[in-house]
Amino acid sequence: MDRYSRITNKNQREIVLLKAKPCAWGKCRFCDYIDDNSRDIPAMVRLNRKVLSNVTGEFGVLEVIDSASCFELPEETLRDIKNVIEKCGIKKLFFESHWMYRKRLNEMREYFGVPIVYKIGVETFDNDFRENYLNKHADFERPEEVAAYFDSPCLMVGIKGQTKEMIARDIELLKKYFKLGTINVYTDNTTDVKRDAELIRWFAEKYDWLNDDPSVEVLFENTDFGVGD
């Protein structure tokens, strides 16, 4: 599995995919990424340290992702990230966190001492679809609530059961309330959530202009950032 990459188009940065402890929620209907979780702390720390050794500080920006939230990373790995920040001159971090940690985000900002862009897997602002089908356990009702804590929502498109209207509204709200965002085109996995190829074709044509929008990154494959498997 590739765990280090460089993003050289929009928002240039280095990115690392680290191992973390099991996701505190871990019940999202569409997610099998939690298979990368581990309870073997020493092994995780060793692997994460090896991955972090690739960071050069080339862009002064580092994104750290894992298959849970940044709060599930081992303490030793957090210290290693802090050492990399100091050694490589990292000026900004990208982290991802679940909604449940929204009131703890400043803990990481204080610990690392650099600005942090917080991503959150919203998937959709349609509350019924997000909670009752996708089972996200993110009980906000309005995008303003998310924007009060997080900088960059991750949306998902192309799921059977979604509608064009739902996707259009999601993108409208993303552009209205947030400076940054990511759109993930859904890929079939081991769960019972299925990809809607026709809806994806419609999205790719109608929202082709997003490819030129510097504030939105569209991932048609899970590995488009250069990490993962």
N, C-alpha and C positions, 0 to 999 in steps of 0.2 A: 504493500500500500504506500502510495506517495504521501508524505507528511510535511513536505516543505515545498514552497513555490514562491514565485515572484509575480505580482500582478502589475503589468506595465502599461495598461491602457487607462482606464478610469481609476481615480483615487490610488495612485501608485503606492504599493506597499509590499512588504514580505508577509507571507502567511504560513502559519504552522498549524497542523492538525495534531493535537495532543491526546493522550489517553486520560480519562477521568474516572472518578468513582461513579456508581450507578446514578442515573438521573433521579432527582428527588421526586419527580412526578412519574415519568416513565410509562404513561398510559395513553399517549396520543395514538389514535387509531391508525394513522398512516405511517408511523415511524418504526423502522427496524434498525435505525442507526445506533440504538442503545446496545446492539451486539458488540460494539467497540468498547463498552464500559469494562471496568475491571475492579476487583477488590484486592488485587495483589499490589499493595502500595510500593514496595521496593522495586518491583519490575516496572511499574508505571513511571516511577521517578527516573530510573535508568534510561528507559526509552525516551521519555520527554526531554531529558538532558541531552541525549544524542541528537534529537530533532532540533532543539534550540541551538545546538552548536553550529548549525548552518546559517544562522542569522548574521548578517554583515552590517546592518544599519545603512544600507545603500540609499534608502529613501527616507530614513528617519521615522518610518511608520511601520508598525508591526500589528498584524491581526492574529489573534490567538483563538482558535476554535477547538471544540471537542464535541463529543456526542451527548453532552449534557449542558450544564451552564458553567460559566467560569467559576462559580462558587463550589463546583464539584471537583475542581482540580486539587491535587494533594498540596499540602502546605509547603513541602519541599520544592515542588514545581513552581509555586508562586514565588518562592525565594529565588529560584533559578531565573524566572522571567525578570524579576527585579534586577538581578545581576546583569542580564543581557541588556536591559534598558540602559544601565549605567555604562557598561563596557562598550556598547555599540552606538551610543548617542541617540537612542530612540526618543523622539519628541512627542509621539502620539500612539495610543493603543486603540485597537478595535477589539471589543469583547462582545460575547452574546450571553444573554441571561433570560431565564424564564420570568414571566410576570410575577410569580410568587416572591421573587427576590427584589422587587421594585424599591422597597424601602431600605435596602442594604447597598445600593449601588455606590454610594459615596465612600463606603468602606474601602473599595478597591481604588478609588481615586486618591484617597488619603494615603493608602499603602504604597502605591506606585509613584505618586508625585508627578504624574504627567496627565494631560487631558485624555479622557477615554470616550470613544464613540461607542455607545451601547446599542447593539442590535437586539431585536426581539422577534421571535417567530410568532407573528400575528396570524399568518396564513390567510385570513380574511377578516374584514370588519363586519361581515354578516354574522351577528351574534348566534343565531340559531344554528347555522351550518358549522361554525367554529366550535361551539360547545356541545351541541347535541349529536353531531355526526363525527367531527374530527376529535372531539373529546380533549380539547387543549387545556382545560382547567385555567382559563384566563378570563375572568368574569367582568372585564370592563364592558361598558356599554357604548362609549363614544371614543372616537380617535383622539380627542383632546386629552382624555385620561392617559392614554399611552404616551402622547407627546410630552406630558408633564414629567415623565421619567426617562423615556428612551429617545434615542436620536434617529434610529434607522430601522423601520419595520421590515421584516421579510414576509413577502406575500407568496402564495402558492396558486398557480393556475393550471387548469387542465385536468381537474378531478371530475369524474362522473358524479353528477348531482349539482355541480356548479352551473351557473347560467352566465350568458354574456353580460346581462345586466349587473350581476353580482361582481364580475371582474371589472367592468367599467367603473362601477362605484368605488371599488377598492383602489384602483389606480387614481381616480379623481381625489380620493381622500389622502392617499399617499402624497400626491403632489401638493395638496393644499396645506397639510399640517406638518410635513417633514422635509428637511433639507436633503436627506439621503434615503435610499431604499434599495432593497433587493427583491427581484421577482424570480422565483424558482418554478420552472416548468416541471410538473410532476412526472416522475418516472415510476413505472410499476416496480414493486418490490415483493417482499414475502407477506405483506399484509393483504387484507381483503379490499382495500381502497384501490380503485382502478383508474387508469389514465383515459382521458377522453380525447382521442386523436383529432376529431373534427373541431372541438373547441380550441385545441392548441393551434390548429391551422388558422382558424379565425383570429386568434390572439396574435400570432406571428405576423399576419398581414396587416391587421388594423393598428397594431402598436409597434410596427417596424421603426417608427420615429424614436422609440425609446433607446434604440441602439446608438443614437447620436446625443442622447441626453446624459450629460456628465454626472448627474446626480442619481441615476438609477442604473443598477447592474442587473442584466437579465441573464439567467443561467438556464440554458436549454438542456444541459446535462449536469448531473451532480458533481462532476469533476471539472467543470469549466474554470474553476479557480486554480486548477492544477494539483489539488490534493484530494485524497479519497481513493476509492476503488470501485 
